[in-house]
Amino acid sequence: MAEIHVPQEVIDALATEEAKALMEGLQDPELRANPAFLAKVRQFLKDNNFLTTPETKGVKEIKRDVSHIPTFMELVDEA
């Protein structure tokens, strides 16, 4: 199989656009609550060796909203 050589500028541009798209998605309340989207964000962070710890700026402010836990039937009705 022949190797394809992609210029570094193209790779950098693609990576930048991917990061921008993920950031825009995190600003959207629906996407931010979507487990599939969040899995993509986590995979991006993992693939690019980003580490998040409790000391990371902003992490301490993240709180889990458990005031309403949807039932399975609620999720089915929304679909």
Steps between C-alpha positions, in 0.01 A plus 500: 500500500635841405552756773327832466691803620277775632659838562528590869306822436199296385519272805525804729201665333290183536592465866418864567159471333425180693583672828285801405205274414527321834518831686192628315320177589584544865325839490178336373282384794361202304837373381658562840244256647542243221707199618613417144634853447671500838661166412646666188637784712656254745648300213646817347659590834634147542633478143684828546637418846309773681472434871228641724548491875316665790770768490416589138344846483121472489474134600413574862201704383354211303211352690279212404131588465306223668191703579318312224603158379295403194332165485537271202146577385569876504798444275294284260220760487751773405636298206 
